[in-house]
Every structure is written in structure tokens, then in C-alpha cells.
Amino acid sequence: MSNQTSIQAILVCQGAEYKAVRRGLSRVTSCTPSVIPMPVGTKPNSIYLPNSQDIKKILNHPQPRVLVMGLCGSLKPNYQVGDVVLYKDCLYQKNTGVQKCDTTFTASIQEYLQDKISVVKALTSDRIIWLKSEKRLLGQTLDTDVVDMEGFAILEFFKSTEVAVAMLRVVSDGCDGNIPNLNSALSHDGSFQPLLFGITMLKQPIAATRLIRGSLKGLQILEQVTTFLFQ
């Protein structure tokens, strides 16, 4: 990407998504941005972002650009597992306001990736949307295409700064089936409790298989798109 050097940092959820982005960048020989692992969820990020030393370094940069990467869930049938999506804006479930991504930065990524991506309207939820009926209902009633748990909080935090933010994610969960209800396994600090996670997955084997398959495909595409974007 011609302006890759002007992306100071990639923000991505800790764990598998962070590792996928790091693997993608390991194949890139030129200068790469720093990769900052963030917690899962809205509340954990509203605490993490103002207190992170990595974020403070970005704020001191003269013309900073931050790319948020990771996985997301689909709320409409036209977005399938493995699809790469670029956010136009982000709506929060409990808030009528919309936070917009930086238009110039977003346009530059769109121009570079072209037909590899779809530009979408995103919804940020403070819990995991696991029922297919709820996914479709949210997509229809709020006219949103995909769902994540961090987007709105990130855009809200950087809104009052000079940082330009774009968001690029990969669909890992379609809206045509349920995934396990992992909300009880998610800690207040935005990390998953391994034991509760495992028990929940075992109790819902069909939904768990679906989640695992979708996640593996999503992570593979996330890794590939990271390499492509920065090579």
C-alpha cells in the first residue's frame, strides 16, 4: 500500500486476531506499523484506551493514522464468512448517535483493496450476539451490516484527537446460524475465561463447530489481507 508508512498502528483484539495480524505482517519486508492488542468489548476499551502507553505514543505523532483490524459478525445474508469489510461508520446499540470513520483514510484503503472488500455500516454491541434471529433482526431494524464489540468505543475515544481511524474486519460468523452464547465466559477486563469458554462450547457442539470453522476461515483471511495491505 503506497501510504503504508503513514499508518502508525494497527489496533486488534488480543489473542487469535492479534496473532493472525502479526503473522500477516511477518511476511512483509518493508516498514510495518506497530500492532497494539486491545481487550474485547466496549467497556474494557473505554478504560484501556485512555490509559494505554501505546495509545499515548500515537497521540503524540504529528499526523497519526490508526487501522482497526479483526473479526466481526454478519447481520445480513449478503455478508458471508470470509468476506472482508471496510467500515463507513459505527452505531452503538444503546446510543442513537453514529461515529464515522475517517473518510480520506477509508477511501485510500478502499482504492487499494477495490473489489476485495465491501463498505459497510457497523453496529457495536456490548455483548456477543449469538442467536441468528437476533442478528437478522438487528440488521433489519438498525439497518446495519455487521456487528463487533469495540468499534464505537474506539471511534468515540479518538473523535476529540487528531487521529484518523479506519476499520477493516473479516466476517467470521454469518447470520444464518447460532453460535454458542459465550457472554458468561467474557470477563470484565475483556478477556475470555478458558474454563467457562470450554464448558459453553462443549454444551453446544453444533454451534461450537460453526464458530470454530468460521473463526479459522476468518483468521486465515485476516492474515492474508494484512500481508496484502502492507506488502
C-alpha positions in Angstrom: 0.0 0.0 0.0 1.5 3.3 -1.1 0.7 5.1 2.2 1.5 2.1 4.4 4.2 4.1 6.2 1.6 6.6 7.3 -0.3 4.0 9.3 1.3 4.3 12.7 -0.5 1.4 14.4 -2.9 -1.4 14.0 -5.4 -1.9 16.9 -6.6 -5.5 17.1 -8.2 -7.7 19.8 -5.8 -9.7 21.9 -5.5 -13.4 21.3 -6.0 -15.2 18.0 -6.9 -12.0 16.0 -3.7 -10.3 17.2 -1.6 -13.3 16.3 -3.2 -13.5 12.8 -2.3 -9.8 12.1 1.3 -10.4 13.4 1.7 -13.5 11.2 0.4 -11.4 8.2 3.0 -8.7 8.9 5.8 -11.2 9.4 5.8 -11.8 5.6 6.2 -8.1 4.9 9.8 -6.9 4.3 9.2 -3.2 4.4 8.5 -0.9 7.4 5.4 -2.1 9.2 3.2 -0.4 11.8 3.2 -1.3 15.5 0.4 -3.8 16.4 -1.4 -3.0 19.6 -3.5 -5.7 21.3 -6.7 -4.4 22.9 -9.3 -6.1 25.1 -12.6 -7.5 23.8 -15.7 -5.3 24.4 -16.9 -1.7 24.7 -16.4 -1.1 28.5 -12.9 -2.7 28.7 -11.8 -0.4 25.8 -13.2 2.7 27.4 -10.9 2.0 30.3 -7.9 0.7 28.3 -7.7 3.4 25.6 -7.2 6.5 27.8 -4.6 4.7 30.0 -2.5 2.8 27.4 1.1 4.0 26.9 1.0 2.7 23.3 -2.1 4.9 22.6 -0.4 7.9 24.2 2.6 7.5 21.8 0.2 7.6 18.8 -1.5 10.8 20.1 1.9 12.5 20.1 2.5 11.7 16.4 2.1 14.7 14.1 -0.4 13.0 11.6 -1.4 9.7 13.1 -3.4 7.1 11.4 -4.8 4.0 13.2 -6.2 1.0 11.4 -8.5 -1.2 13.5 -8.5 -4.8 12.3 -10.1 -8.1 13.4 -13.2 -10.2 13.0 -16.9 -9.4 13.0 -20.3 -11.0 12.7 -22.7 -10.6 9.8 -26.2 -9.2 10.3 -27.3 -9.6 6.7 -27.3 -12.6 4.4 -25.2 -10.8 1.7 -22.2 -10.8 4.1 -20.7 -14.3 4.4 -17.9 -15.9 6.4 -14.6 -14.8 4.9 -15.8 -11.5 3.4 -13.6 -8.5 4.1 -15.5 -5.4 5.1 -14.4 -1.8 5.5 -16.4 0.4 7.9 -18.1 3.6 6.9 -19.4 4.3 10.3 -20.4 2.6 13.6 -23.6 2.7 15.6 -23.8 1.8 19.3 -26.8 -0.3 20.4 -27.5 1.9 23.4 -26.9 5.2 21.7 -28.7 6.8 18.8 -25.5 8.6 17.7 -23.2 7.4 14.9 -19.4 7.6 14.9 -17.9 7.9 11.5 -14.5 6.6 10.3 -12.1 9.0 8.7 -13.3 9.4 5.1 -10.0 10.1 3.4 -8.1 7.3 5.2 -11.0 4.9 4.5 -11.1 5.9 0.8 -7.4 5.2 0.4 -7.8 1.7 1.7 -10.9 1.2 -0.4 -9.0 2.3 -3.5 -6.1 -0.1 -2.7 -8.3 -3.2 -2.0 -11.0 -2.4 -4.5 -13.2 -5.5 -5.3 -11.7 -7.4 -2.3 -13.9 -5.5 0.1 -17.4 -4.3 0.8 -18.0 -0.9 2.5 -20.5 -1.4 5.4 -22.4 0.2 8.3 -21.4 -1.4 11.5 -23.1 -2.0 14.9 -21.2 -2.1 18.1 -22.8 -4.3 20.8 -21.7 -4.6 24.4 -22.5 -8.4 24.4 -22.0 -11.3 21.9 -24.9 -11.6 19.5 -25.2 -15.3 19.3 -28.8 -16.0 18.0 -29.3 -16.0 14.3 -32.8 -14.5 14.8 -31.4 -11.5 16.8 -28.6 -11.0 14.2 -31.1 -10.6 11.4 -33.5 -8.5 13.5 -30.7 -6.1 14.4 -29.6 -5.9 10.7 -33.1 -5.0 9.7 -34.3 -2.7 12.4 -31.0 -0.7 12.7 -30.1 -1.0 9.0 -26.6 -2.3 9.9 -24.5 -4.9 8.0 -22.0 -6.3 10.6 -21.5 -6.3 14.3 -18.5 -6.0 16.6 -17.9 -5.2 20.3 -15.2 -2.4 20.0 -15.7 -0.1 17.0 -17.9 2.6 18.5 -15.8 2.9 21.7 -12.6 3.3 19.6 -14.1 6.0 17.3 -15.6 7.8 20.3 -12.2 7.9 22.1 -10.3 9.2 19.0 -13.0 11.7 18.0 -11.6 14.5 20.1 -8.0 13.8 18.9 -6.1 14.4 15.6 -6.0 10.6 14.9 -7.6 9.4 11.7 -9.2 6.0 12.2 -10.2 3.3 9.6 -11.7 -0.1 10.3 -11.1 -3.2 8.3 -12.6 -6.5 9.5 -13.3 -10.0 8.3 -16.7 -11.8 8.8 -16.2 -14.9 10.9 -19.8 -15.5 11.8 -22.7 -15.5 9.3 -26.3 -14.6 10.2 -27.6 -18.0 9.1 -26.9 -19.9 12.3 -26.4 -19.7 16.0 -23.0 -19.7 17.8 -22.6 -20.6 21.5 -23.7 -18.0 24.0 -20.2 -17.1 25.3 -21.3 -14.0 27.2 -20.8 -15.6 30.6 -17.2 -16.6 29.7 -16.2 -13.0 28.9 -14.6 -11.2 31.9 -15.0 -7.6 32.9 -11.4 -6.9 31.7 -12.3 -8.1 28.1 -10.6 -11.5 28.2 -12.2 -14.9 28.0 -12.2 -17.3 31.0 -10.8 -20.5 29.4 -12.7 -23.0 31.7 -16.2 -21.3 31.2 -15.4 -20.9 27.5 -14.6 -24.6 27.1 -17.7 -25.7 29.1 -20.0 -23.5 27.0 -18.5 -24.8 23.7 -19.0 -28.4 24.9 -22.6 -27.8 25.8 -23.5 -26.6 22.3 -21.4 -28.8 19.9 -23.2 -27.8 16.7 -23.0 -24.1 17.4 -19.4 -24.5 18.6 -18.3 -26.3 15.4 -19.9 -23.5 13.4 -18.0 -20.9 15.5 -14.7 -22.7 15.2 -15.0 -23.2 11.4 -16.0 -19.5 10.9 -13.2 -18.2 13.1 -10.5 -20.3 11.4 -11.6 -19.1 8.0 -11.9 -15.5 9.2 -8.4 -15.6 10.8 -6.9 -17.0 7.7 -8.3 -14.2 5.5 -7.4 -11.6 8.2 -3.8 -12.8 7.9 -3.8 -12.7 4.1 -5.4 -9.3 3.9 -2.8 -7.9 6.4 0.0 -9.1 4.2 -1.6 -7.8 1.0 -2.3 -4.4 2.5 1.3 -3.8 3.7 3.4 -5.6 1.2 
